């Protein structure tokens, strides 16, 4: 029975770390856009964050 919980925790941990990576990528892109808006004019940082949700 405890193996179910261990498996669930492992999956949850994996999902959280993946979400964390995506958020840090998105925040870096958003920061780049704030510093240099001309760099990626077609894709705004807000669009990137919205696409992750």
mmCIF entry with sequence, helices, sheets and N, C-alpha, C, O atoms, coordinates in Angstrom:
data_MODEL
# 
_entry.id   MODEL 
# 
_entity.id                         1 
_entity.type                       polymer 
_entity.pdbx_number_of_molecules   1 
# 
_entity_poly.entity_id                      1 
_entity_poly.type                           'polypeptide(L)' 
_entity_poly.nstd_linkage                   no 
_entity_poly.nstd_monomer                   no 
_entity_poly.pdbx_seq_one_letter_code       
;(UNK)(UNK)(UNK)(UNK)(UNK)(UNK)(UNK)(UNK)(UNK)(UNK)(UNK)(UNK)(UNK)(UNK)(UNK)(UNK)
(UNK)(UNK)(UNK)(UNK)(UNK)(UNK)(UNK)(UNK)(UNK)(UNK)(UNK)(UNK)(UNK)(UNK)(UNK)(UNK)
(UNK)(UNK)(UNK)(UNK)(UNK)(UNK)(UNK)(UNK)(UNK)(UNK)(UNK)(UNK)(UNK)(UNK)(UNK)(UNK)
(UNK)(UNK)(UNK)(UNK)(UNK)
;
_entity_poly.pdbx_seq_one_letter_code_can   XXXXXXXXXXXXXXXXXXXXXXXXXXXXXXXXXXXXXXXXXXXXXXXXXXXXX 
_entity_poly.pdbx_strand_id                 A 
# 
loop_
_entity_poly_seq.entity_id 
_entity_poly_seq.num 
_entity_poly_seq.mon_id 
_entity_poly_seq.hetero 
1 1  UNK n 
1 2  UNK n 
1 3  UNK n 
1 4  UNK n 
1 5  UNK n 
1 6  UNK n 
1 7  UNK n 
1 8  UNK n 
1 9  UNK n 
1 10 UNK n 
1 11 UNK n 
1 12 UNK n 
1 13 UNK n 
1 14 UNK n 
1 15 UNK n 
1 16 UNK n 
1 17 UNK n 
1 18 UNK n 
1 19 UNK n 
1 20 UNK n 
1 21 UNK n 
1 22 UNK n 
1 23 UNK n 
1 24 UNK n 
1 25 UNK n 
1 26 UNK n 
1 27 UNK n 
1 28 UNK n 
1 29 UNK n 
1 30 UNK n 
1 31 UNK n 
1 32 UNK n 
1 33 UNK n 
1 34 UNK n 
1 35 UNK n 
1 36 UNK n 
1 37 UNK n 
1 38 UNK n 
1 39 UNK n 
1 40 UNK n 
1 41 UNK n 
1 42 UNK n 
1 43 UNK n 
1 44 UNK n 
1 45 UNK n 
1 46 UNK n 
1 47 UNK n 
1 48 UNK n 
1 49 UNK n 
1 50 UNK n 
1 51 UNK n 
1 52 UNK n 
1 53 UNK n 
# 
_struct_asym.id          A 
_struct_asym.entity_id   1 
# 
loop_
_struct_conf.conf_type_id 
_struct_conf.id 
_struct_conf.pdbx_PDB_helix_id 
_struct_conf.beg_label_comp_id 
_struct_conf.beg_label_asym_id 
_struct_conf.beg_label_seq_id 
_struct_conf.pdbx_beg_PDB_ins_code 
_struct_conf.end_label_comp_id 
_struct_conf.end_label_asym_id 
_struct_conf.end_label_seq_id 
_struct_conf.pdbx_end_PDB_ins_code 
_struct_conf.beg_auth_comp_id 
_struct_conf.beg_auth_asym_id 
_struct_conf.beg_auth_seq_id 
_struct_conf.end_auth_comp_id 
_struct_conf.end_auth_asym_id 
_struct_conf.end_auth_seq_id 
_struct_conf.pdbx_PDB_helix_class 
_struct_conf.details 
_struct_conf.pdbx_PDB_helix_length 
HELX_P HELX_P1 AA1 UNK A 2  ? UNK A 35 ? UNK A 2  UNK A 35 1 ? 34 
HELX_P HELX_P2 AA2 UNK A 45 ? UNK A 52 ? UNK A 45 UNK A 52 1 ? 8  
# 
_struct_conf_type.id          HELX_P 
_struct_conf_type.criteria    ? 
_struct_conf_type.reference   ? 
# 
loop_
_atom_site.group_PDB 
_atom_site.id 
_atom_site.type_symbol 
_atom_site.label_atom_id 
_atom_site.label_alt_id 
_atom_site.label_comp_id 
_atom_site.label_asym_id 
_atom_site.label_entity_id 
_atom_site.label_seq_id 
_atom_site.pdbx_PDB_ins_code 
_atom_site.Cartn_x 
_atom_site.Cartn_y 
_atom_site.Cartn_z 
_atom_site.occupancy 
_atom_site.B_iso_or_equiv 
_atom_site.pdbx_formal_charge 
_atom_site.auth_seq_id 
_atom_site.auth_comp_id 
_atom_site.auth_asym_id 
_atom_site.auth_atom_id 
_atom_site.pdbx_PDB_model_num 
ATOM 1   N N  . UNK A 1 1  ? 0.825  -1.201 0.000   1.00 0.00 ? 1  UNK A N  1 
ATOM 2   C CA . UNK A 1 1  ? 0.000  0.000  0.000   1.00 0.00 ? 1  UNK A CA 1 
ATOM 3   C C  . UNK A 1 1  ? 0.863  1.257  0.000   1.00 0.00 ? 1  UNK A C  1 
ATOM 4   O O  . UNK A 1 1  ? 0.537  2.253  -0.645  1.00 0.00 ? 1  UNK A O  1 
ATOM 5   N N  . UNK A 1 2  ? 1.978  1.188  0.742   1.00 0.00 ? 2  UNK A N  1 
ATOM 6   C CA . UNK A 1 2  ? 2.859  2.360  0.813   1.00 0.00 ? 2  UNK A CA 1 
ATOM 7   C C  . UNK A 1 2  ? 3.558  2.619  -0.528  1.00 0.00 ? 2  UNK A C  1 
ATOM 8   O O  . UNK A 1 2  ? 3.965  3.744  -0.819  1.00 0.00 ? 2  UNK A O  1 
ATOM 9   N N  . UNK A 1 3  ? 3.688  1.569  -1.332  1.00 0.00 ? 3  UNK A N  1 
ATOM 10  C CA . UNK A 1 3  ? 4.317  1.734  -2.648  1.00 0.00 ? 3  UNK A CA 1 
ATOM 11  C C  . UNK A 1 3  ? 3.491  2.642  -3.548  1.00 0.00 ? 3  UNK A C  1 
ATOM 12  O O  . UNK A 1 3  ? 4.040  3.371  -4.374  1.00 0.00 ? 3  UNK A O  1 
ATOM 13  N N  . UNK A 1 4  ? 2.161  2.596  -3.388  1.00 0.00 ? 4  UNK A N  1 
ATOM 14  C CA . UNK A 1 4  ? 1.294  3.491  -4.153  1.00 0.00 ? 4  UNK A CA 1 
ATOM 15  C C  . UNK A 1 4  ? 1.635  4.941  -3.850  1.00 0.00 ? 4  UNK A C  1 
ATOM 16  O O  . UNK A 1 4  ? 1.743  5.774  -4.750  1.00 0.00 ? 4  UNK A O  1 
ATOM 17  N N  . UNK A 1 5  ? 1.803  5.225  -2.548  1.00 0.00 ? 5  UNK A N  1 
ATOM 18  C CA . UNK A 1 5  ? 2.110  6.592  -2.136  1.00 0.00 ? 5  UNK A CA 1 
ATOM 19  C C  . UNK A 1 5  ? 3.488  7.022  -2.615  1.00 0.00 ? 5  UNK A C  1 
ATOM 20  O O  . UNK A 1 5  ? 3.676  8.160  -3.047  1.00 0.00 ? 5  UNK A O  1 
ATOM 21  N N  . UNK A 1 6  ? 4.452  6.108  -2.536  1.00 0.00 ? 6  UNK A N  1 
ATOM 22  C CA . UNK A 1 6  ? 5.804  6.424  -2.998  1.00 0.00 ? 6  UNK A CA 1 
ATOM 23  C C  . UNK A 1 6  ? 5.796  6.739  -4.487  1.00 0.00 ? 6  UNK A C  1 
ATOM 24  O O  . UNK A 1 6  ? 6.444  7.684  -4.937  1.00 0.00 ? 6  UNK A O  1 
ATOM 25  N N  . UNK A 1 7  ? 5.056  5.935  -5.246  1.00 0.00 ? 7  UNK A N  1 
ATOM 26  C CA . UNK A 1 7  ? 4.945  6.157  -6.683  1.00 0.00 ? 7  UNK A CA 1 
ATOM 27  C C  . UNK A 1 7  ? 4.274  7.496  -6.969  1.00 0.00 ? 7  UNK A C  1 
ATOM 28  O O  . UNK A 1 7  ? 4.728  8.258  -7.822  1.00 0.00 ? 7  UNK A O  1 
ATOM 29  N N  . UNK A 1 8  ? 3.187  7.775  -6.247  1.00 0.00 ? 8  UNK A N  1 
ATOM 30  C CA . UNK A 1 8  ? 2.463  9.030  -6.408  1.00 0.00 ? 8  UNK A CA 1 
ATOM 31  C C  . UNK A 1 8  ? 3.368  10.219 -6.106  1.00 0.00 ? 8  UNK A C  1 
ATOM 32  O O  . UNK A 1 8  ? 3.369  11.209 -6.838  1.00 0.00 ? 8  UNK A O  1 
ATOM 33  N N  . UNK A 1 9  ? 4.139  10.116 -5.026  1.00 0.00 ? 9  UNK A N  1 
ATOM 34  C CA . UNK A 1 9  ? 5.053  11.193 -4.657  1.00 0.00 ? 9  UNK A CA 1 
ATOM 35  C C  . UNK A 1 9  ? 6.132  11.399 -5.713  1.00 0.00 ? 9  UNK A C  1 
ATOM 36  O O  . UNK A 1 9  ? 6.508  12.532 -6.010  1.00 0.00 ? 9  UNK A O  1 
ATOM 37  N N  . UNK A 1 10 ? 6.626  10.306 -6.276  1.00 0.00 ? 10 UNK A N  1 
ATOM 38  C CA . UNK A 1 10 ? 7.651  10.408 -7.310  1.00 0.00 ? 10 UNK A CA 1 
ATOM 39  C C  . UNK A 1 10 ? 7.109  11.125 -8.541  1.00 0.00 ? 10 UNK A C  1 
ATOM 40  O O  . UNK A 1 10 ? 7.781  11.983 -9.113  1.00 0.00 ? 10 UNK A O  1 
ATOM 41  N N  . UNK A 1 11 ? 5.896  10.772 -8.943  1.00 0.00 ? 11 UNK A N  1 
ATOM 42  C CA . UNK A 1 11 ? 5.264  11.407 -10.100 1.00 0.00 ? 11 UNK A CA 1 
ATOM 43  C C  . UNK A 1 11 ? 5.011  12.884 -9.820  1.00 0.00 ? 11 UNK A C  1 
ATOM 44  O O  . UNK A 1 11 ? 5.254  13.737 -10.673 1.00 0.00 ? 11 UNK A O  1 
ATOM 45  N N  . UNK A 1 12 ? 4.522  13.176 -8.620  1.00 0.00 ? 12 UNK A N  1 
ATOM 46  C CA . UNK A 1 12 ? 4.245  14.559 -8.226  1.00 0.00 ? 12 UNK A CA 1 
ATOM 47  C C  . UNK A 1 12 ? 5.523  15.395 -8.226  1.00 0.00 ? 12 UNK A C  1 
ATOM 48  O O  . UNK A 1 12 ? 5.534  16.535 -8.692  1.00 0.00 ? 12 UNK A O  1 
ATOM 49  N N  . UNK A 1 13 ? 6.594  14.813 -7.700  1.00 0.00 ? 13 UNK A N  1 
ATOM 50  C CA . UNK A 1 13 ? 7.879  15.501 -7.644  1.00 0.00 ? 13 UNK A CA 1 
ATOM 51  C C  . UNK A 1 13 ? 8.400  15.790 -9.051  1.00 0.00 ? 13 UNK A C  1 
ATOM 52  O O  . UNK A 1 13 ? 8.931  16.869 -9.316  1.00 0.00 ? 13 UNK A O  1 
ATOM 53  N N  . UNK A 1 14 ? 8.243  14.818 -9.945  1.00 0.00 ? 14 UNK A N  1 
ATOM 54  C CA . UNK A 1 14 ? 8.680  14.974 -11.325 1.00 0.00 ? 14 UNK A CA 1 
ATOM 55  C C  . UNK A 1 14 ? 7.884  16.083 -12.015 1.00 0.00 ? 14 UNK A C  1 
ATOM 56  O O  . UNK A 1 14 ? 8.448  16.914 -12.727 1.00 0.00 ? 14 UNK A O  1 
ATOM 57  N N  . UNK A 1 15 ? 6.572  16.084 -11.796 1.00 0.00 ? 15 UNK A N  1 
ATOM 58  C CA . UNK A 1 15 ? 5.713  17.103 -12.400 1.00 0.00 ? 15 UNK A CA 1 
ATOM 59  C C  . UNK A 1 15 ? 6.075  18.492 -11.886 1.00 0.00 ? 15 UNK A C  1 
ATOM 60  O O  . UNK A 1 15 ? 6.109  19.455 -12.653 1.00 0.00 ? 15 UNK A O  1 
ATOM 61  N N  . UNK A 1 16 ? 6.343  18.590 -10.599 1.00 0.00 ? 16 UNK A N  1 
ATOM 62  C CA . UNK A 1 16 ? 6.701  19.885 -10.012 1.00 0.00 ? 16 UNK A CA 1 
ATOM 63  C C  . UNK A 1 16 ? 8.028  20.399 -10.549 1.00 0.00 ? 16 UNK A C  1 
ATOM 64  O O  . UNK A 1 16 ? 8.154  21.588 -10.845 1.00 0.00 ? 16 UNK A O  1 
ATOM 65  N N  . UNK A 1 17 ? 9.011  19.533 -10.679 1.00 0.00 ? 17 UNK A N  1 
ATOM 66  C CA . UNK A 1 17 ? 10.305 19.989 -11.169 1.00 0.00 ? 17 UNK A CA 1 
ATOM 67  C C  . UNK A 1 17 ? 10.218 20.385 -12.639 1.00 0.00 ? 17 UNK A C  1 
ATOM 68  O O  . UNK A 1 17 ? 10.899 21.313 -13.077 1.00 0.00 ? 17 UNK A O  1 
ATOM 69  N N  . UNK A 1 18 ? 9.373  19.677 -13.406 1.00 0.00 ? 18 UNK A N  1 
ATOM 70  C CA . UNK A 1 18 ? 9.176  20.041 -14.808 1.00 0.00 ? 18 UNK A CA 1 
ATOM 71  C C  . UNK A 1 18 ? 8.501  21.406 -14.915 1.00 0.00 ? 18 UNK A C  1 
ATOM 72  O O  . UNK A 1 18 ? 8.908  22.246 -15.718 1.00 0.00 ? 18 UNK A O  1 
ATOM 73  N N  . UNK A 1 19 ? 7.473  21.622 -14.107 1.00 0.00 ? 19 UNK A N  1 
ATOM 74  C CA . UNK A 1 19 ? 6.773  22.912 -14.102 1.00 0.00 ? 19 UNK A CA 1 
ATOM 75  C C  . UNK A 1 19 ? 7.723  24.024 -13.679 1.00 0.00 ? 19 UNK A C  1 
ATOM 76  O O  . UNK A 1 19 ? 7.681  25.129 -14.220 1.00 0.00 ? 19 UNK A O  1 
ATOM 77  N N  . UNK A 1 20 ? 8.576  23.724 -12.711 1.00 0.00 ? 20 UNK A N  1 
ATOM 78  C CA . UNK A 1 20 ? 9.541  24.706 -12.230 1.00 0.00 ? 20 UNK A CA 1 
ATOM 79  C C  . UNK A 1 20 ? 10.528 25.097 -13.328 1.00 0.00 ? 20 UNK A C  1 
ATOM 80  O O  . UNK A 1 20 ? 10.856 26.273 -13.483 1.00 0.00 ? 20 UNK A O  1 
ATOM 81  N N  . UNK A 1 21 ? 11.002 24.100 -14.095 1.00 0.00 ? 21 UNK A N  1 
ATOM 82  C CA . UNK A 1 21 ? 11.906 24.387 -15.216 1.00 0.00 ? 21 UNK A CA 1 
ATOM 83  C C  . UNK A 1 21 ? 11.231 25.279 -16.248 1.00 0.00 ? 21 UNK A C  1 
ATOM 84  O O  . UNK A 1 21 ? 11.825 26.242 -16.731 1.00 0.00 ? 21 UNK A O  1 
ATOM 85  N N  . UNK A 1 22 ? 9.979  24.950 -16.584 1.00 0.00 ? 22 UNK A N  1 
ATOM 86  C CA . UNK A 1 22 ? 9.252  25.732 -17.581 1.00 0.00 ? 22 UNK A CA 1 
ATOM 87  C C  . UNK A 1 22 ? 9.034  27.161 -17.103 1.00 0.00 ? 22 UNK A C  1 
ATOM 88  O O  . UNK A 1 22 ? 9.158  28.106 -17.882 1.00 0.00 ? 22 UNK A O  1 
ATOM 89  N N  . UNK A 1 23 ? 8.708  27.319 -15.821 1.00 0.00 ? 23 UNK A N  1 
ATOM 90  C CA . UNK A 1 23 ? 8.497  28.657 -15.280 1.00 0.00 ? 23 UNK A CA 1 
ATOM 91  C C  . UNK A 1 23 ? 9.783  29.464 -15.281 1.00 0.00 ? 23 UNK A C  1 
ATOM 92  O O  . UNK A 1 23 ? 9.763  30.657 -15.583 1.00 0.00 ? 23 UNK A O  1 
ATOM 93  N N  . UNK A 1 24 ? 10.908 28.829 -14.945 1.00 0.00 ? 24 UNK A N  1 
ATOM 94  C CA . UNK A 1 24 ? 12.160 29.573 -14.937 1.00 0.00 ? 24 UNK A CA 1 
ATOM 95  C C  . UNK A 1 24 ? 12.569 29.970 -16.351 1.00 0.00 ? 24 UNK A C  1 
ATOM 96  O O  . UNK A 1 24 ? 13.117 31.054 -16.555 1.00 0.00 ? 24 UNK A O  1 
ATOM 97  N N  . UNK A 1 25 ? 12.306 29.097 -17.338 1.00 0.00 ? 25 UNK A N  1 
ATOM 98  C CA . UNK A 1 25 ? 12.551 29.464 -18.737 1.00 0.00 ? 25 UNK A CA 1 
ATOM 99  C C  . UNK A 1 25 ? 11.700 30.657 -19.133 1.00 0.00 ? 25 UNK A C  1 
ATOM 100 O O  . UNK A 1 25 ? 12.187 31.607 -19.746 1.00 0.00 ? 25 UNK A O  1 
ATOM 101 N N  . UNK A 1 26 ? 10.415 30.598 -18.773 1.00 0.00 ? 26 UNK A N  1 
ATOM 102 C CA . UNK A 1 26 ? 9.485  31.673 -19.130 1.00 0.00 ? 26 UNK A CA 1 
ATOM 103 C C  . UNK A 1 26 ? 9.891  32.982 -18.470 1.00 0.00 ? 26 UNK A C  1 
ATOM 104 O O  . UNK A 1 26 ? 9.807  34.041 -19.093 1.00 0.00 ? 26 UNK A O  1 
ATOM 105 N N  . UNK A 1 27 ? 10.328 32.923 -17.221 1.00 0.00 ? 27 UNK A N  1 
ATOM 106 C CA . UNK A 1 27 ? 10.701 34.158 -16.537 1.00 0.00 ? 27 UNK A CA 1 
ATOM 107 C C  . UNK A 1 27 ? 11.987 34.744 -17.121 1.00 0.00 ? 27 UNK A C  1 
ATOM 108 O O  . UNK A 1 27 ? 12.142 35.964 -17.178 1.00 0.00 ? 27 UNK A O  1 
ATOM 109 N N  . UNK A 1 28 ? 12.916 33.877 -17.557 1.00 0.00 ? 28 UNK A N  1 
ATOM 110 C CA . UNK A 1 28 ? 14.120 34.371 -18.229 1.00 0.00 ? 28 UNK A CA 1 
ATOM 111 C C  . UNK A 1 28 ? 13.764 35.073 -19.528 1.00 0.00 ? 28 UNK A C  1 
ATOM 112 O O  . UNK A 1 28 ? 14.302 36.137 -19.835 1.00 0.00 ? 28 UNK A O  1 
ATOM 113 N N  . UNK A 1 29 ? 12.846 34.469 -20.296 1.00 0.00 ? 29 UNK A N  1 
ATOM 114 C CA . UNK A 1 29 ? 12.415 35.082 -21.551 1.00 0.00 ? 29 UNK A CA 1 
ATOM 115 C C  . UNK A 1 29 ? 11.724 36.409 -21.307 1.00 0.00 ? 29 UNK A C  1 
ATOM 116 O O  . UNK A 1 29 ? 11.921 37.369 -22.051 1.00 0.00 ? 29 UNK A O  1 
ATOM 117 N N  . UNK A 1 30 ? 10.903 36.457 -20.249 1.00 0.00 ? 30 UNK A N  1 
ATOM 118 C CA . UNK A 1 30 ? 10.197 37.685 -19.914 1.00 0.00 ? 30 UNK A CA 1 
ATOM 119 C C  . UNK A 1 30 ? 11.199 38.773 -19.541 1.00 0.00 ? 30 UNK A C  1 
ATOM 120 O O  . UNK A 1 30 ? 11.048 39.928 -19.938 1.00 0.00 ? 30 UNK A O  1 
ATOM 121 N N  . UNK A 1 31 ? 12.214 38.401 -18.782 1.00 0.00 ? 31 UNK A N  1 
ATOM 122 C CA . UNK A 1 31 ? 13.258 39.342 -18.393 1.00 0.00 ? 31 UNK A CA 1 
ATOM 123 C C  . UNK A 1 31 ? 14.018 39.844 -19.622 1.00 0.00 ? 31 UNK A C  1 
ATOM 124 O O  . UNK A 1 31 ? 14.331 41.031 -19.716 1.00 0.00 ? 31 UNK A O  1 
ATOM 125 N N  . UNK A 1 32 ? 14.316 38.941 -20.566 1.00 0.00 ? 32 UNK A N  1 
ATOM 126 C CA . UNK A 1 32 ? 14.970 39.342 -21.814 1.00 0.00 ? 32 UNK A CA 1 
ATOM 127 C C  . UNK A 1 32 ? 14.118 40.353 -22.570 1.00 0.00 ? 32 UNK A C  1 
ATOM 128 O O  . UNK A 1 32 ? 14.632 41.336 -23.102 1.00 0.00 ? 32 UNK A O  1 
ATOM 129 N N  . UNK A 1 33 ? 12.802 40.101 -22.613 1.00 0.00 ? 33 UNK A N  1 
ATOM 130 C CA . UNK A 1 33 ? 11.894 41.004 -23.323 1.00 0.00 ? 33 UNK A CA 1 
ATOM 131 C C  . UNK A 1 33 ? 11.859 42.378 -22.676 1.00 0.00 ? 33 UNK A C  1 
ATOM 132 O O  . UNK A 1 33 ? 11.770 43.393 -23.367 1.00 0.00 ? 33 UNK A O  1 
ATOM 133 N N  . UNK A 1 34 ? 11.928 42.414 -21.346 1.00 0.00 ? 34 UNK A N  1 
ATOM 134 C CA . UNK A 1 34 ? 11.919 43.693 -20.643 1.00 0.00 ? 34 UNK A CA 1 
ATOM 135 C C  . UNK A 1 34 ? 13.212 44.454 -20.938 1.00 0.00 ? 34 UNK A C  1 
ATOM 136 O O  . UNK A 1 34 ? 13.189 45.663 -21.169 1.00 0.00 ? 34 UNK A O  1 
ATOM 137 N N  . UNK A 1 35 ? 14.334 43.741 -20.927 1.00 0.00 ? 35 UNK A N  1 
ATOM 138 C CA . UNK A 1 35 ? 15.624 44.379 -21.194 1.00 0.00 ? 35 UNK A CA 1 
ATOM 139 C C  . UNK A 1 35 ? 15.762 44.792 -22.647 1.00 0.00 ? 35 UNK A C  1 
ATOM 140 O O  . UNK A 1 35 ? 16.289 45.864 -22.945 1.00 0.00 ? 35 UNK A O  1 
ATOM 141 N N  . UNK A 1 36 ? 15.287 43.939 -23.558 1.00 0.00 ? 36 UNK A N  1 
ATOM 142 C CA . UNK A 1 36 ? 15.477 44.176 -24.988 1.00 0.00 ? 36 UNK A CA 1 
ATOM 143 C C  . UNK A 1 36 ? 14.202 43.814 -25.752 1.00 0.00 ? 36 UNK A C  1 
ATOM 144 O O  . UNK A 1 36 ? 14.091 42.718 -26.301 1.00 0.00 ? 36 UNK A O  1 
ATOM 145 N N  . UNK A 1 37 ? 13.229 44.752 -25.784 1.00 0.00 ? 37 UNK A N  1 
ATOM 146 C CA . UNK A 1 37 ? 11.929 44.448 -26.403 1.00 0.00 ? 37 UNK A CA 1 
ATOM 147 C C  . UNK A 1 37 ? 12.016 44.159 -27.901 1.00 0.00 ? 37 UNK A C  1 
ATOM 148 O O  . UNK A 1 37 ? 11.145 43.483 -28.448 1.00 0.00 ? 37 UNK A O  1 
ATOM 149 N N  . UNK A 1 38 ? 13.053 44.661 -28.567 1.00 0.00 ? 38 UNK A N  1 
ATOM 150 C CA . UNK A 1 38 ? 13.159 44.492 -30.019 1.00 0.00 ? 38 UNK A CA 1 
ATOM 151 C C  . UNK A 1 38 ? 13.659 43.099 -30.402 1.00 0.00 ? 38 UNK A C  1 
ATOM 152 O O  . UNK A 1 38 ? 13.532 42.685 -31.554 1.00 0.00 ? 38 UNK A O  1 
ATOM 153 N N  . UNK A 1 39 ? 14.227 42.380 -29.433 1.00 0.00 ? 39 UNK A N  1 
ATOM 154 C CA . UNK A 1 39 ? 14.896 41.113 -29.722 1.00 0.00 ? 39 UNK A CA 1 
ATOM 155 C C  . UNK A 1 39 ? 13.938 40.068 -30.297 1.00 0.00 ? 39 UNK A C  1 
ATOM 156 O O  . UNK A 1 39 ? 14.220 39.460 -31.329 1.00 0.00 ? 39 UNK A O  1 
ATOM 157 N N  . UNK A 1 40 ? 12.820 39.868 -29.631 1.00 0.00 ? 40 UNK A N  1 
ATOM 158 C CA . UNK A 1 40 ? 11.848 38.875 -30.091 1.00 0.00 ? 40 UNK A CA 1 
ATOM 159 C C  . UNK A 1 40 ? 10.492 39.547 -30.195 1.00 0.00 ? 40 UNK A C  1 
ATOM 160 O O  . UNK A 1 40 ? 9.603  39.298 -29.381 1.00 0.00 ? 40 UNK A O  1 
ATOM 161 N N  . UNK A 1 41 ? 10.337 40.391 -31.186 1.00 0.00 ? 41 UNK A N  1 
ATOM 162 C CA . UNK A 1 41 ? 9.136  41.214 -31.245 1.00 0.00 ? 41 UNK A CA 1 
ATOM 163 C C  . UNK A 1 41 ? 7.880  40.389 -31.532 1.00 0.00 ? 41 UNK A C  1 
ATOM 164 O O  . UNK A 1 41 ? 6.793  40.741 -31.074 1.00 0.00 ? 41 UNK A O  1 
ATOM 165 N N  . UNK A 1 42 ? 8.018  39.306 -32.280 1.00 0.00 ? 42 UNK A N  1 
ATOM 166 C CA . UNK A 1 42 ? 6.858  38.492 -32.629 1.00 0.00 ? 42 UNK A CA 1 
ATOM 167 C C  . UNK A 1 42 ? 6.263  37.746 -31.449 1.00 0.00 ? 42 UNK A C  1 
ATOM 168 O O  . UNK A 1 42 ? 5.057  37.500 -31.415 1.00 0.00 ? 42 UNK A O  1 
ATOM 169 N N  . UNK A 1 43 ? 7.102  37.380 -30.471 1.00 0.00 ? 43 UNK A N  1 
ATOM 170 C CA . UNK A 1 43 ? 6.638  36.600 -29.325 1.00 0.00 ? 43 UNK A CA 1 
ATOM 171 C C  . UNK A 1 43 ? 6.903  37.384 -28.050 1.00 0.00 ? 43 UNK A C  1 
ATOM 172 O O  . UNK A 1 43 ? 8.055  37.594 -27.671 1.00 0.00 ? 43 UNK A O  1 
ATOM 173 N N  . UNK A 1 44 ? 5.855  37.809 -27.403 1.00 0.00 ? 44 UNK A N  1 
ATOM 174 C CA . UNK A 1 44 ? 6.053  38.518 -26.141 1.00 0.00 ? 44 UNK A CA 1 
ATOM 175 C C  . UNK A 1 44 ? 6.180  37.517 -25.000 1.00 0.00 ? 44 UNK A C  1 
ATOM 176 O O  . UNK A 1 44 ? 5.719  36.381 -25.111 1.00 0.00 ? 44 UNK A O  1 
ATOM 177 N N  . UNK A 1 45 ? 6.800  37.936 -23.908 1.00 0.00 ? 45 UNK A N  1 
ATOM 178 C CA . UNK A 1 45 ? 6.946  37.075 -22.741 1.00 0.00 ? 45 UNK A CA 1 
ATOM 179 C C  . UNK A 1 45 ? 5.610  36.677 -22.154 1.00 0.00 ? 45 UNK A C  1 
ATOM 180 O O  . UNK A 1 45 ? 5.459  35.572 -21.632 1.00 0.00 ? 45 UNK A O  1 
ATOM 181 N N  . UNK A 1 46 ? 4.640  37.572 -22.237 1.00 0.00 ? 46 UNK A N  1 
ATOM 182 C CA . UNK A 1 46 ? 3.306  37.269 -21.718 1.00 0.00 ? 46 UNK A CA 1 
ATOM 183 C C  . UNK A 1 46 ? 2.700  36.109 -22.494 1.00 0.00 ? 46 UNK A C  1 
ATOM 184 O O  . UNK A 1 46 ? 2.068  35.230 -21.908 1.00 0.00 ? 46 UNK A O  1 
ATOM 185 N N  . UNK A 1 47 ? 2.892  36.103 -23.814 1.00 0.00 ? 47 UNK A N  1 
ATOM 186 C CA . UNK A 1 47 ? 2.387  35.011 -24.642 1.00 0.00 ? 47 UNK A CA 1 
ATOM 187 C C  . UNK A 1 47 ? 3.048  33.700 -24.235 1.00 0.00 ? 47 UNK A C  1 
ATOM 188 O O  . UNK A 1 47 ? 2.387  32.662 -24.186 1.00 0.00 ? 47 UNK A O  1 
ATOM 189 N N  . UNK A 1 48 ? 4.347  33.735 -23.944 1.00 0.00 ? 48 UNK A N  1 
ATOM 190 C CA . UNK A 1 48 ? 5.059  32.524 -23.549 1.00 0.00 ? 48 UNK A CA 1 
ATOM 191 C C  . UNK A 1 48 ? 4.467  31.950 -22.259 1.00 0.00 ? 48 UNK A C  1 
ATOM 192 O O  . UNK A 1 48 ? 4.248  30.743 -22.155 1.00 0.00 ? 48 UNK A O  1 
ATOM 193 N N  . UNK A 1 49 ? 4.210  32.817 -21.282 1.00 0.00 ? 49 UNK A N  1 
ATOM 194 C CA . UNK A 1 49 ? 3.667  32.353 -20.009 1.00 0.00 ? 49 UNK A CA 1 
ATOM 195 C C  . UNK A 1 49 ? 2.263  31.795 -20.213 1.00 0.00 ? 49 UNK A C  1 
ATOM 196 O O  . UNK A 1 49 ? 1.916  30.761 -19.643 1.00 0.00 ? 49 UNK A O  1 
ATOM 197 N N  . UNK A 1 50 ? 1.459  32.473 -21.020 1.00 0.00 ? 50 UNK A N  1 
ATOM 198 C CA . UNK A 1 50 ? 0.094  32.008 -21.282 1.00 0.00 ? 50 UNK A CA 1 
ATOM 199 C C  . UNK A 1 50 ? 0.109  30.638 -21.961 1.00 0.00 ? 50 UNK A C  1 
ATOM 200 O O  . UNK A 1 50 ? -0.763 29.806 -21.708 1.00 0.00 ? 50 UNK A O  1 
ATOM 201 N N  . UNK A 1 51 ? 1.088  30.410 -22.812 1.00 0.00 ? 51 UNK A N  1 
ATOM 202 C CA . UNK A 1 51 ? 1.144  29.136 -23.533 1.00 0.00 ? 51 UNK A CA 1 
ATOM 203 C C  . UNK A 1 51 ? 1.536  27.983 -22.608 1.00 0.00 ? 51 UNK A C  1 
ATOM 204 O O  . UNK A 1 51 ? 1.266  26.823 -22.918 1.00 0.00 ? 51 UNK A O  1 
ATOM 205 N N  . UNK A 1 52 ? 2.165  28.291 -21.483 1.00 0.00 ? 52 UNK A N  1 
ATOM 206 C CA . UNK A 1 52 ? 2.552  27.243 -20.537 1.00 0.00 ? 52 UNK A CA 1 
ATOM 207 C C  . UNK A 1 52 ? 1.382  26.801 -19.663 1.00 0.00 ? 52 UNK A C  1 
ATOM 208 O O  . UNK A 1 52 ? 1.413  25.707 -19.100 1.00 0.00 ? 52 UNK A O  1 
ATOM 209 N N  . UNK A 1 53 ? 0.359  27.633 -19.545 1.00 0.00 ? 53 UNK A N  1 
ATOM 210 C CA . UNK A 1 53 ? -0.768 27.329 -18.656 1.00 0.00 ? 53 UNK A CA 1 
ATOM 211 C C  . UNK A 1 53 ? -1.750 26.382 -19.305 1.00 0.00 ? 53 UNK A C  1 
ATOM 212 O O  . UNK A 1 53 ? -2.757 26.022 -18.694 1.00 0.00 ? 53 UNK A O  1 
# 
